[in-house]
Amino acid sequence: MPRVKRGVTTHRRHKKVLALTKGHRATKHSLFRRANESMLKSLSYAYAHRRERKGDMRRLWITRINAASRANGLNYGQFMEGLRKSGIEINRKMLADMAVREPEAFASLVTTAGEKARS
């Protein structure tokens, strides 16, 4: 059986890792062992934070809806309860977008929700 030299494969793998860590600080972008550790950690952070971003966006939407509904005389909880009771099913992303881009339409939703929330 002939001898197999593995330098090409190893070199290619090292180059791939070093390319992924381009922009990292200190030796984390130039020394393979440190770069590999840095790459594994950064990829795990990226995976986790892609999922975390969903919650971040939901919190942002809720904050925007709360601010806009308070400006129209209802707090967030009362507004959402009124929407639910009146049978209006709009998701928070659309509500937040309406609050920013179409304040008049949002104000009419708040008045509708306000009537149902109080009754």
Secondary structure, DSSP 8 states (H G I E B T S, - for coil): ------HHHHHHHHHHHHHHTTT--GGGGTSHHHHHHHHHHHHHHHHHHHHHHHHHHHHHHHHHHHHHHHHTT--HHHHHHHHHHHT----HHHHHHHHHH-HHHHHHHHHHHHHHHH-
